[in-house]
Amino acid sequence: MTPPQLVVHRDKELMAQAAAARLITRIVDAQAARGHASVVLTGGRNGNGLLAALAAAPARDAVDWARLDLWWGDERFLPEGDPERNVTQAREALLDAVPLDPARVHAMPASDGPYGKDVDDAAAAYAAELAAAAGPEDHGRVPSFDVLMLGVGPDTHVASLFPELPAVRETERTVVGVHGAPKPPPVRISLTLPAIRAAREVWLLAAGEDKAEAAAIALSGAGEIQAPAAGAYGRSRTLWLLDAAAASQLPRALYPPASA
C-alpha cells in the first residue's frame, strides 16, 4: 500500500485545471516510455470538470490520442446514449473533441447492449475485456493502468463501491454488477478494489464542502468496508487532489505543507 500524497487547491476550478495539466504530463511520459498509455476515467462533477479542463488546455495536443486506451471505473447500467451514463458525459466533455482510436475507448456495456438487462453478464464481459488487454508484464487480470481516477462521494464511495455493500467486499473478481446502489440508478457496473489497486497511480478527486467529511474519514485510518475510498490506492502512487473546501476537515497532521 502506497501512503497517500495530498495536494490542496484553492477552488474546484483550479483543481480541475491543475489535475488536467498533471494528467497530460503523465500520459505523455507513459507514451514516451512505452509507446502507449492507459487511463481509467471517472464520472461525476469532478471527473467531468477535469475532462472539460483538459479539452480547454492548449497542451492537450501533446498527447498522442491514437495511442491512449481509455477505461471506466464504473458505469450506470442504462441504455446507450443515456445522458446519465459516464461515457456519454465524457464524450460531451472531451472525447468527441480529440482524435481517439475508437477501438481503444473501452466503454462499459449498456443495458440495451448484447447482454440485455443482465448486469452481471455485462460485468463479466468487461472483466474479460480487461483480461484480454493485460500483458505478461501486468501480472494480473487487468492492465497496469497508468492513471486510475476516482471521484469520492459524500459517503466515501468510489466508483460504484458503496460502504458495507457486497461489491466493496469483493476480493476475487475485477468487475461486478452492483444491485441496490443507494443513489440512483440502483443498478451499475464497477471495478472492484483489486482491479483499482492494479493501477500504477490512483488519483482521488474531491471538491466541495459536501466531500470534506468523506475525505477526513478516508484519510484518517477508516476501514475500506466502511469507507471504500480508504481502500483505493495505487501500486506506485496514491494522490488525493482536493480543493480547500474538501480539505477543510482534514486533521492538521495530514494537511500538506505546500499546496497550490
C-alpha positions in Angstrom: 0.0 0.0 0.0 1.4 3.4 -1.0 0.8 6.2 1.5 -1.4 8.9 0.0 0.0 12.2 -1.1 -2.3 15.2 -0.8 -2.5 18.4 -3.0 -5.0 21.0 -2.0 -6.0 23.7 -4.5 -7.8 27.0 -3.8 -11.0 26.1 -5.5 -12.6 23.4 -7.8 -11.8 25.3 -11.0 -8.1 25.5 -10.2 -8.1 21.9 -9.0 -9.6 20.7 -12.4 -7.1 22.8 -14.4 -4.1 21.6 -12.4 -5.3 17.9 -12.5 -5.8 18.2 -16.3 -2.2 19.5 -16.7 -0.9 16.7 -14.4 -2.8 14.1 -16.4 -1.4 15.4 -19.7 2.1 15.1 -18.4 1.5 11.6 -17.0 0.1 10.4 -20.4 3.0 12.0 -22.4 5.6 10.4 -20.1 3.9 7.0 -20.3 3.7 7.2 -24.1 7.4 8.2 -24.3 8.4 5.3 -22.1 6.3 2.5 -23.6 4.6 3.9 -26.7 1.1 3.9 -25.3 -0.8 4.9 -22.1 -3.9 3.7 -20.4 -6.2 5.8 -18.2 -9.3 4.9 -16.2 -11.9 7.8 -16.2 -14.4 8.7 -13.6 -17.7 10.5 -13.9 -19.4 13.0 -11.6 -18.9 16.7 -11.4 -15.2 16.5 -10.6 -14.3 13.9 -13.2 -16.2 15.7 -15.9 -14.7 19.0 -14.7 -11.3 17.6 -15.2 -12.2 16.4 -18.7 -13.6 19.8 -19.6 -10.4 21.5 -18.4 -8.3 19.0 -20.4 -10.4 19.8 -23.5 -9.6 23.5 -23.0 -5.9 23.1 -22.3 -3.6 24.0 -25.2 -1.2 21.3 -24.0 -3.7 18.6 -24.9 -2.1 18.4 -28.3 1.0 17.0 -26.7 -0.9 13.7 -26.2 -0.9 11.2 -29.0 -4.6 10.4 -28.6 -4.5 7.4 -31.0 -2.1 5.6 -28.6 -4.3 6.1 -25.5 -6.5 3.4 -24.0 -9.5 4.7 -22.0 -11.4 2.6 -19.5 -14.0 3.4 -16.9 -14.1 2.8 -13.2 -17.9 2.4 -13.1 -20.9 3.0 -15.1 -24.6 3.4 -14.7 -26.4 0.4 -16.3 -28.6 2.5 -18.6 -29.3 2.5 -22.4 -26.6 3.5 -24.8 -26.5 7.3 -25.1 -28.4 8.0 -21.9 -27.3 11.4 -20.6 -26.6 9.9 -17.2 -24.1 7.4 -18.4 -20.5 8.3 -17.6 -19.3 7.6 -21.2 -22.0 9.9 -22.6 -20.8 12.8 -20.3 -17.2 12.1 -21.1 -17.8 12.2 -24.8 -19.5 15.6 -24.4 -16.7 17.0 -22.1 -13.7 15.8 -24.1 -13.8 12.6 -26.1 -15.6 13.8 -29.2 -13.1 16.7 -29.5 -9.9 14.6 -29.7 -8.7 12.0 -32.3 -9.1 8.8 -30.2 -8.9 5.4 -31.8 -12.5 4.1 -31.3 -11.1 0.6 -30.6 -9.2 1.9 -27.6 -12.2 3.5 -26.0 -13.4 0.7 -23.7 -16.9 1.8 -22.5 -18.8 -0.5 -20.1 -21.8 -2.3 -21.6 -25.2 -0.5 -21.7 -28.5 -2.0 -20.6 -29.7 -2.3 -24.2 -26.5 -3.9 -25.4 -25.7 -7.6 -26.1 -26.2 -8.6 -22.5 -29.6 -7.1 -22.2 -30.7 -6.4 -18.7 -28.3 -8.9 -17.1 -25.8 -6.6 -15.4 -23.8 -9.5 -14.0 -23.2 -10.9 -17.5 -22.2 -7.3 -18.7 -19.8 -7.0 -15.8 -18.2 -10.4 -16.6 -17.8 -9.3 -20.2 -16.0 -6.2 -19.2 -13.7 -8.3 -16.9 -12.9 -10.5 -19.9 -12.1 -7.4 -22.0 -9.7 -6.2 -19.3 -8.1 -9.6 -19.0 -7.6 -9.7 -22.8 -5.8 -6.3 -22.6 -3.5 -7.4 -19.8 0.0 -8.4 -20.9 2.6 -10.7 -19.2 4.2 -7.7 -17.6 0.9 -6.8 -15.8 1.0 -9.9 -13.5 -2.8 -9.9 -13.3 -6.2 -9.9 -14.9 -6.2 -6.2 -15.7 -3.7 -3.9 -17.5 -1.4 -1.8 -15.3 -3.3 1.4 -15.8 -1.0 4.5 -15.8 -3.6 6.6 -14.0 -6.9 5.5 -12.5 -9.1 8.4 -11.4 -11.9 8.2 -8.8 -14.4 10.7 -7.6 -15.0 10.5 -3.8 -18.7 10.5 -2.8 -20.0 12.2 0.4 -20.5 8.7 1.8 -16.9 7.8 0.9 -17.9 5.7 -2.0 -15.6 5.4 -5.0 -16.5 4.0 -8.4 -19.8 2.2 -7.5 -18.3 0.7 -4.4 -20.6 1.8 -1.5 -20.0 1.4 2.2 -20.9 -2.1 3.5 -22.4 -3.3 0.3 -21.2 -6.6 -1.3 -19.2 -5.0 -4.1 -16.7 -3.4 -1.7 -16.1 -6.8 -0.1 -15.2 -8.5 -3.4 -11.7 -9.9 -3.4 -11.6 -12.2 -6.5 -13.5 -10.6 -9.4 -12.2 -7.5 -11.1 -15.6 -6.2 -12.2 -19.0 -6.7 -10.6 -22.6 -5.9 -11.2 -24.0 -3.6 -8.4 -27.5 -4.1 -7.3 -29.4 -1.7 -5.0 -26.9 1.2 -5.0 -28.1 3.8 -2.5 -28.0 6.6 -5.2 -29.8 6.3 -8.5 -29.7 4.4 -10.7 -29.6 1.4 -8.4 -28.0 -0.9 -11.0 -24.4 -0.3 -12.0 -21.2 -1.9 -13.1 -18.0 -1.2 -11.2 -14.4 -2.1 -10.9 -13.5 -3.8 -7.6 -10.8 -2.8 -5.2 -8.4 -5.5 -6.5 -8.7 -4.0 -10.0 -8.3 -0.5 -8.8 -5.1 -1.4 -6.9 -3.6 -2.8 -10.1 -3.1 0.8 -11.3 0.3 2.4 -11.2 -1.3 5.6 -9.9 -4.7 6.1 -8.3 -5.9 9.7 -8.1 -8.9 10.5 -5.9 -10.7 13.8 -6.7 -12.8 15.7 -4.1 -14.1 19.2 -4.3 -16.7 21.0 -2.3 -17.8 21.1 1.3 -20.0 18.1 0.9 -16.9 16.0 0.4 -15.0 17.3 3.4 -16.2 14.7 5.9 -15.6 11.9 3.5 -12.1 12.9 2.8 -11.3 13.3 6.5 -12.8 9.8 7.3 -11.0 8.1 4.4 -7.6 9.7 5.2 -7.8 9.1 9.0 -7.5 5.3 9.1 -11.0 4.1 8.4 -11.5 0.6 7.1 -12.3 0.1 3.4 -15.6 -1.7 4.1 -16.9 1.3 6.0 -15.1 3.8 3.8 -14.3 2.5 0.3 -12.1 5.5 -0.5 -9.7 4.3 2.2 -9.1 1.1 0.2 -8.3 2.8 -3.1 -4.6 3.1 -3.7 -2.1 2.6 -6.4 1.0 0.4 -6.8 3.4 3.3 -7.1 1.4 6.4 -6.1 -1.8 7.4 -4.4 -2.7 11.0 -5.0 -5.6 12.9 -3.4 -6.5 16.1 -5.3 -8.7 18.4 -3.3 -10.0 21.9 -3.1 -9.8 23.9 0.1 -13.4 23.2 0.9 -13.0 19.4 0.7 -9.8 19.6 2.7 -11.4 21.7 5.5 -11.9 18.9 7.9 -8.6 17.2 7.5 -6.5 16.8 10.6 -3.7 19.2 10.6 -1.2 16.4 10.7 -2.4 15.3 7.2 -2.7 18.7 5.6 0.1 19.0 3.0 2.8 21.6 3.8 2.7 23.0 0.3 -0.4 23.3 -1.9 -1.5 25.4 -4.8 
